[in-house]
Amino acid sequence: MPQPAHLLLQQPEGKTLEFKRDLSSPRNVLKTLVAFANSAGGRLVIGVDDDRTLLGVTDPLDAEERLCNLIADSISPRLIPHVELLSLENRTLLVIEVFPSSARPHYLSSQGVETGTYIRLGSSNRQAGPDWIAEMHRLALGQVFDEQPMPTLNRNDLDMASIARLFGPQRSLSDKGLQTLKLLRPEQGRMVPTRGAVLLFSPDRELYFPDAWVQCGRFRGQDKVDIFDQQDIRALLPDTVEQIELFLKKHAYKTARFGAMRREDVWSIPLAILREAIVNALVHSDYAQRGTPIRVAFFDDRIDIESPGLLLPGMTIEDMKSGISRIRNPVIARVFRELGLTEQWGSGIKRIFESAAQQGLPEPLIEEIATGIRLRIWLAQPHAAGQTPAPADDTPILQRLESRLGSRLESKLAAKVLMHLTTQPMGKADLAKALGHTTVSGELHKQIRRLLDSGHIEMTLPDKPTSRLQRYRLTEAGQALLQQERP
């Protein structure tokens, strides 16, 4: 339902709204209409000065006819906006509403598609690059970038050992199983990897997608003038999440707190929020775009995560914040979800904002920049580079607790397992890693079974005991035992 004119005038110019004095510069008007059609739609109001003074339109009916003729003669493919005259304070405004178009890309006919295509970036119009135009042509044909085949490759070009490691024995790695995940697809009588498969699991990914890596930097202060530390991350995409987390942890600190019932490690940066933001960037980046990788910048007061690729047509930042999502890379998104790196599609950005509010952090900032999307996460406390505060040391307390539990359970390993589970539910592989083991040993299997039988821990998925997503958590009995043996 259209807003009343007086409310419309109170809004700032942005991605879907612009004001013009008159039609004296029809070229700029047409560029705006093209940009609206190629982006998320929008309204152009003619007859308003830069300071929002109402000027009105002289001879409104003539102006309306002139504008409609300009649109018909100057924009390709044909664009049919809604044009109306609105009266306000004895002035007549000309309002043109453009809806997101399924005929993208629209362009100025006199310039042609390569140079006459414009998109909306904030409150300005920007000439679209060849990567964006190619993406629009794919969408018009119903094609998705990461589902397209790479016919010169075969399954041997994928890191099958890493795929097996990540998915576990429950997932079939046959051609049919990989086709279900859209990692392989038939092409001219044989199975070949998709672009998504190569992006996810090819050790030679950068031969085909040179900018599919992540640049991390720790800067002194609040700008990019003085870099303190940097790291280029070129791991397989599913492993990249942990690699970025390790870089961020390197420049943060954690405090071990032991409450009435359990031990809790508290990081000085909002790690759960940052993990959501990292996963979102990896899933939604435009890997067809050339010239920039994903960037993670750690400043004294914030962490910025920049991913290449503007919002898909029809999407706005407000849509993202409300949980609306369009998946740019469904193959990557599906695999991340299968691996437990994401939950419900489209819920990540909304959870980021909700979590920041719950933790009392300033509201995160999302903005479209020249190369794509920037998500800014503010820190609760300043972090001076190279001056990490020393964490509180409760090691003696924890050592005494471990000793008491070890005697009670007749196993130091069982005691360590129980204490690690005070932080969060964990799987066997996670427990082995936390214990400093390279593999899940037979003794670890044994002690987990003992703790299950004694009722101190339980499965998170009791109906699927062999699931790769299986985790273990403390029961009330396990929490009570910790409380009893606490020094």
JOPEKA-V562141 format. One line per field, one symbol per residue. ss: DSSP state (a for helix, b for strand, c for the rest). psi: psi as a letter, one per 20 degrees, with the letter a starting at -180 (. if undefined). burial: b if it has 9 or more other C-alpha atoms within 8 Angstrom, else e. A space follows every 50 residues. Layout:
ss: ???
psi: ???
burial: ???
//
This chain:
ss: ccccaaaacccccbccbbbbcccccaaaaaaaaaaaaacccbbbbbcbcc cccbcccccaaaaaaaaaaaaaaabbcccccbbbbbbbccbbbbbbbbcc ccccccbbcccaaaaacbbbbccbbbbccaaaaaaaaaaaccccaaacbc ccccaaaccaaaaaaaacccccccaaaaaacccbbbbccbbbbbaaaaaa acccaaaacccccbbbbbbbcccccbbbbbbbbcccaaaaaaaaaaaaaa cccbbbbbccccbbbbbcccaaaaaaaaaaaaaacccccccccbbbbbcc cbbbbbbbccccccccaaaaaccccccccaaaaaaaaacccccccccaaa aaaaaaaaccccccbbbbbccbbbbbbbccccccccccccccccaaaaaa aaaaaaaaaccaaaaaaaaacccccbcaaaaaaacccccccaaaaaaaaa aaaaccbbbccccccccccccbbbcaaaaaaaaaacc
psi: pqqqhhhhiiqqqbhjpqqqgakhmhghghgggggghidkarppopjprh jjpohrppmghghgggghggghiipqrppnrppqpppplkqpqopoppqp qijqpqrphhhrhhijpqrpocjrpppqrhggghhhhghhjkqpgiiqqn iirahiiqnhghghgghrihppkrhgghhhikhqqpoljrpqqrhhgghg jpikgihhnhjmrpoqqoqpbjakgophqqpppkrqghihghggghgghh jarqpopobhhrqppoqiqnhgghgghgggghhjqniipqipappoporh irppoppqprqqpiqrhhgghiipqpohnhggggghghjjhrcppiiggg hggghgghjkqqpqppqprhicpppppqqhqqoppjlpqpqqokggghgh gggghhghikphghghgghhihgrqqrghgggghijqhrorhhggghggg hghijhrrqhmhimhjqijprqrqrhgghhggghip.
burial: eeeebeeeeeeebbbbbbbbbbbeeeeebbbbbbbbbbbbbbbbbbbbbe eeeebbbeebeebbeeeeebbbebbbbebeeebebbbbeebbbbbbbbbb eeebbbbbbebbbbebbbbbbebebbbbeebbbebbbbbbeebbbbbbbb eebbbebbbbeebbeebeeeeeeeeebbbebbbbbebeeebbbbbbbbbb bbeebbeebbbbbbbbbbbbbbeeeebbebeebeebbeebbebbbebbee bbbbbbbeeebbbbbebbeeeebbbbbbbbbbbbbbbebeeebbbbbbbb bbbbbbbbbbbeeebbeebbbebbbebbbbbbbbbbbebebbeeebbbbb bbbebbbeeebebbebebbebbbbbbbbbeeebbbeebeeeeeeeeeeeb bbbbbbbebebbbbbbbbbbbbbebbbbeebbbeeeeeebeeebbebbee bbeebbbbbbbeeeeeeeebbbbbbebbbbebbebee
//
